[in-house]
Amino acid sequence: LLWYNSAQKPVNTKEVKQCEIEIKSGMSTEKILNLLHENGLIKNVFASEIYIKLNDVKGLQAGKYNLSSDMSLIEILEQISSGKIVDETISITFVEGKNMRWVAKTIAENTNNTEDQVYELLQDKEYIKTLINKYWFLTDDILDANIYYPLEGYLWPDTYKFENKDVSVKEIFNTLLSKTEKVLEENKTQIQNSKIGIHRIMTFASIVELEGRDKESKNEIASVIYNRLAKNMSIGSDVTTYYGIKVDMSERNLYKSEINTYNPYNTRGPNMEGKLPV
């Protein structure tokens, strides 16, 4: 009786060992107990079998569980019976005004994908074409060879939940693009009837997002940009120059050579009169 009671107590309460145990579908009770014993979570398989039979423990469910050596046999069996599996859900926040380099880095930091995988997908023209066919607000404009990242500015900033870290880059993109579609839907008719088109609208908005600090300043900046374009003047926006040379504004000041060199993103450079960035 002492042996039986002792077998129900935690294996180790001083040096606690945390384990993630996966119980696969169809596993017998004996195999489950052996797995627990191999991972140092229960003291004795035979005593545990006796406990299960005497107490009519049923419904040990498949799944991944977070268990520890300071849990008693009863606590472990209760958790497995209740199906309180490991929550592998991840949450990723995409912040307003961040560029695709930041997006790629954030995806890599929060999932099992790499930054290179993000960039490779963005360079896949056939994939981008499937997105253009799927989402009304994506047009052939984003296929322009001068554009660094075709989905830049179209991935809606928000906090999203995904099933686990194995989520694919495609699933992440689809989730963000679906949110963009939902947000833009309210103004779909107005956007489609616009003479300048959705791509120029989003480009215009992205400059205002980075240049302005609040709603009032953004309204003023939008007015200035609109007037300069109407007068066939260069916009002269620092944020476009920084973006063009792929340097974040917090890194350093611009060099004169960078400002004065033509780049289809650089609205402070030559040959950009009356033009928005590409």
C-alpha positions in Angstrom: 0.0 0.0 0.0 2.9 2.4 0.8 4.4 1.5 -2.6 1.1 2.1 -4.3 0.5 5.5 -2.6 4.1 6.6 -3.2 3.8 5.8 -6.9 1.0 8.4 -7.2 3.1 11.2 -5.8 5.2 13.6 -8.0 8.5 12.3 -9.3 10.5 15.4 -8.3 9.3 18.6 -6.7 12.7 20.2 -6.1 14.3 20.0 -9.5 11.2 20.4 -11.6 11.4 19.1 -15.2 9.0 20.5 -17.8 8.0 18.2 -20.7 5.9 18.5 -23.8 4.4 15.1 -24.3 2.6 14.1 -27.5 0.0 11.4 -27.2 -0.8 10.1 -30.6 -4.2 8.9 -31.7 -4.8 5.2 -31.0 -2.1 4.9 -28.3 -2.9 2.2 -25.7 -3.0 3.1 -22.0 0.2 1.1 -21.5 2.1 3.0 -24.2 0.9 6.3 -22.7 2.2 5.3 -19.3 5.5 4.1 -20.7 5.9 7.4 -22.5 5.2 9.3 -19.2 7.7 7.1 -17.4 10.4 7.5 -20.0 10.1 11.2 -19.6 10.4 11.1 -15.8 6.8 12.2 -15.2 5.5 9.1 -13.3 7.2 6.8 -10.9 5.9 3.4 -11.9 3.9 2.1 -14.9 2.4 -0.9 -13.1 1.2 1.1 -10.1 -0.3 3.6 -12.5 -2.1 0.9 -14.4 -3.6 -0.3 -11.1 -4.7 3.2 -10.2 -6.4 3.6 -13.6 -8.3 0.3 -13.3 -9.3 0.9 -9.6 -10.6 4.4 -10.4 -12.0 3.6 -13.8 -10.0 6.4 -15.5 -11.1 6.7 -19.1 -10.8 9.0 -22.1 -7.1 9.7 -22.2 -7.1 12.0 -25.2 -4.6 12.4 -28.0 -2.7 15.7 -28.3 0.3 17.6 -27.0 0.5 18.3 -23.3 2.7 20.5 -21.1 3.5 18.3 -18.0 6.0 18.6 -15.2 7.8 16.3 -12.7 6.1 18.1 -9.8 2.6 16.9 -10.9 1.1 13.9 -9.2 -0.2 10.9 -11.2 -3.7 12.1 -10.5 -3.0 15.6 -11.9 -1.3 14.2 -15.0 -4.2 11.8 -15.8 -6.8 14.6 -15.2 -5.1 16.8 -17.6 -4.8 14.2 -20.3 -8.4 13.1 -19.7 -9.7 16.7 -19.9 -7.9 17.3 -23.2 -6.1 20.4 -22.0 -3.6 20.3 -24.8 -0.7 22.7 -25.5 -2.0 25.9 -27.1 0.4 26.4 -30.0 -1.5 29.4 -31.3 0.8 32.3 -32.1 0.0 36.0 -32.3 1.8 38.3 -34.7 1.4 42.1 -34.7 2.1 43.9 -37.9 2.7 47.6 -37.2 1.4 50.5 -39.3 4.0 52.2 -41.5 6.6 49.4 -41.4 8.2 48.3 -44.7 8.5 44.8 -46.2 11.9 44.3 -44.7 10.4 44.7 -41.3 7.5 42.4 -42.2 9.9 39.7 -43.4 12.0 40.0 -40.2 8.8 39.8 -38.0 7.6 36.7 -39.8 11.0 35.0 -39.4 11.1 35.9 -35.7 7.6 34.6 -35.0 7.3 31.5 -37.2 9.4 28.7 -38.6 9.9 30.6 -41.9 13.0 32.6 -42.8 13.3 36.1 -44.3 14.7 34.5 -47.5 11.5 32.5 -47.8 9.4 35.6 -47.6 11.5 37.4 -50.3 11.5 34.3 -52.6 7.7 34.2 -52.5 7.5 37.9 -53.3 9.7 37.3 -56.3 7.5 34.5 -57.6 5.5 36.2 -60.4 3.2 33.4 -61.0 2.2 33.4 -57.3 1.7 37.2 -57.4 -0.5 36.8 -60.5 -2.8 34.3 -58.6 -3.2 37.0 -55.9 -4.1 39.6 -58.5 -6.8 37.3 -59.8 -8.0 36.7 -56.3 -8.1 40.2 -54.8 -9.8 43.0 -56.7 -7.5 45.7 -55.2 -4.3 44.1 -56.5 -3.6 45.1 -60.1 -0.9 44.5 -62.7 0.8 47.7 -61.5 2.5 45.6 -58.8 4.2 43.6 -61.5 6.4 46.6 -62.4 10.0 45.4 -62.5 11.1 48.5 -60.6 9.0 47.6 -57.6 11.0 46.1 -54.8 8.2 44.1 -53.2 4.9 43.7 -55.0 2.8 43.4 -51.9 4.3 46.4 -50.2 1.6 48.5 -48.6 -1.2 46.0 -49.3 -0.7 43.9 -46.1 -3.1 45.3 -43.6 -1.4 46.1 -40.2 -3.1 44.5 -37.3 -2.6 41.7 -34.7 -3.4 38.2 -36.1 -3.5 34.8 -34.6 -2.2 31.7 -36.4 -2.5 28.0 -35.6 1.2 27.5 -34.8 4.7 28.5 -35.9 4.5 26.2 -38.9 2.1 28.6 -40.6 3.2 29.2 -44.2 4.1 32.6 -45.6 1.3 32.2 -48.1 -1.2 31.7 -45.3 0.1 34.8 -43.6 -0.1 36.9 -46.8 -3.6 35.6 -47.5 -4.8 36.5 -44.0 -3.5 40.0 -44.2 -4.7 40.6 -47.8 -8.2 39.3 -46.7 -8.2 41.9 -44.0 -7.2 44.6 -46.5 -10.1 43.5 -48.7 -12.5 43.7 -45.8 -11.4 47.2 -44.9 -11.4 48.6 -48.5 -14.7 47.0 -49.4 -16.6 50.0 -48.0 -15.0 52.3 -50.5 -14.7 49.8 -53.4 -17.0 51.6 -55.8 -15.3 55.0 -55.1 -11.8 53.4 -55.6 -12.8 51.6 -58.8 -14.2 54.8 -60.2 -11.1 56.8 -59.3 -9.1 58.2 -62.2 -5.8 57.5 -60.5 -6.4 53.9 -59.5 -5.9 51.9 -56.4 -2.1 51.5 -56.7 -1.5 55.2 -56.7 -4.0 55.7 -53.9 -2.2 53.2 -51.7 1.2 54.7 -52.7 -0.1 58.2 -51.8 -1.4 57.0 -48.5 1.8 55.2 -47.6 3.8 58.5 -47.9 1.3 60.3 -45.8 1.4 57.5 -43.2 5.2 57.9 -42.7 5.3 61.7 -43.0 2.5 62.5 -40.6 2.2 62.1 -36.9 -1.5 62.6 -36.3 -4.7 63.0 -38.3 -4.3 66.8 -38.6 -0.7 66.7 -39.9 -1.6 63.9 -42.3 -4.4 65.9 -43.8 -2.0 68.8 -44.3 0.7 66.6 -45.8 -1.9 65.0 -48.2 -2.9 68.4 -49.3 0.7 69.5 -50.0 1.4 66.3 -52.0 -1.8 66.7 -54.0 -1.0 70.3 -54.9 2.6 69.6 -55.9 1.5 66.8 -58.2 -1.1 69.0 -59.7 1.5 71.7 -60.4 3.9 69.0 -61.9 6.4 69.6 -59.0 8.5 67.0 -57.3 6.9 65.8 -54.0 10.2 66.1 -52.2 9.5 63.5 -49.6 12.4 62.2 -47.4 10.6 59.0 -46.6 10.5 58.0 -50.3 14.3 58.6 -50.6 15.0 56.5 -47.6 12.8 53.7 -48.9 14.5 53.9 -52.3 18.0 53.3 -50.9 16.6 50.7 -48.4 17.7 52.5 -45.3 15.5 53.1 -42.3 15.1 56.8 -41.2 16.4 55.9 -37.7 19.7 54.6 -39.1 21.3 57.8 -40.4 21.0 61.0 -42.4 20.8 60.9 -46.2 23.9 61.6 -48.3 23.7 64.2 -51.0 24.6 61.7 -53.7 21.6 59.5 -52.6 19.3 62.5 -52.7 20.5 63.6 -56.2 20.5 60.1 -57.8 17.5 59.0 -59.9 15.5 56.2 -58.4 11.8 55.6 -59.3 11.1 55.8 -55.5 13.1 58.9 -54.8 10.8 61.9 -55.1 13.7 64.2 -54.1 15.8 63.1 -57.1 15.8 64.1 -60.8 13.1 63.2 -63.3 10.4 62.8 -60.6 8.4 66.0 -61.3 4.7 65.4 -60.9 5.2 61.7 -60.1 4.5 59.4 -57.2 7.0 56.7 -56.4 6.7 53.5 -58.4 
